[in-house]
Amino acid sequence: MLMGPPGSGKGTQAGRIAERYALPHISTGDALRAAVKAGTPLGQEVGAIVASGGLVEDALMTGIVRERLAAADARAGCILDGFPRTAAQAAALDSIVDPAALIVVHLTADDEEIVRRLGARRVCDACTLTQSVSPHTDPDREACPYCGGNLSRRADDHPETVRRRLQTYAAQAAPLIAFYRERPTFAAIDGLQRPDRVTADVCRHVDRWRA
Ligand code: AP5
């Protein structure tokens, strides 16, 4: 399970380690954005909350994750990205999976770097790859370097909303970290390192505890 502030690199690292361990990457943020884009009842319910940088209600999120973890492809394990986000979600997760089997990684990053990263983050509409655009080019005119598709800014990556997300995170982080900190399978990893170094640290921790 990967936790950490917005922009700390959870999605980037989750994608890499999911590939390495051949496990599904389960991102609650991606699931909510997909529901919003498809206009499902869930999407209609959560759209304004996600766009404003607030948190979707614990019971709703827990229900979504409980259902996803029951799927056949998650039986051998998975990479959880963005859940749990509150101590209440963490307690609920302990009732869904064996707490002893949970490997927890807290990615750390400071607010200044987060604001910089999220200001530069774009997602390709075509190939869906997340990437950082250079501050020296016009970010809204850049095409995806991988497929030529259109690069979009996430609705919640506008500076005002990033600030709100950081406040939301700060309000929940201390009790969530306290929930896991004493577990032997908890590790805090410096998310300010180069992405490859972060991946190496995460994998070292996972390899140590993986059954
Ligand atoms: P979610 O999608 O989970 O957003 P988040 O937690 O705010 O995290 P991000 O996706 O913004 O960042 P990330 O840590 O994945 O960083 P990334 O790898 O992209 O959730 C969105 C919303 O959904 C929430 O605000 C909430 O409303 C709702 N929600 C979701 N889960 C919920 C839950 N459990 N309960 C309630 N509500 C929930 O990297 C960011 C950028 O930095 C990228 O451009 C990347 O290329 C770059 N980068 C990554 N690593 C590095 C590095 N090491 N060095 C330099 N650049 C890097």
Residues whose N, C-alpha, C, O or C-beta is under 5 A from the ligand:
A	BS01	AP5	G4 P5 P6 G7 S8 G9 K10 G11 T12 Q13 T28 G29 D30 L32 I49 V50 G53 G54 L55 V56 M61 D81 G82 F83 P84 R85 R117 R121 T130 Q131 S132 G191 L192 Q193 R194 P195
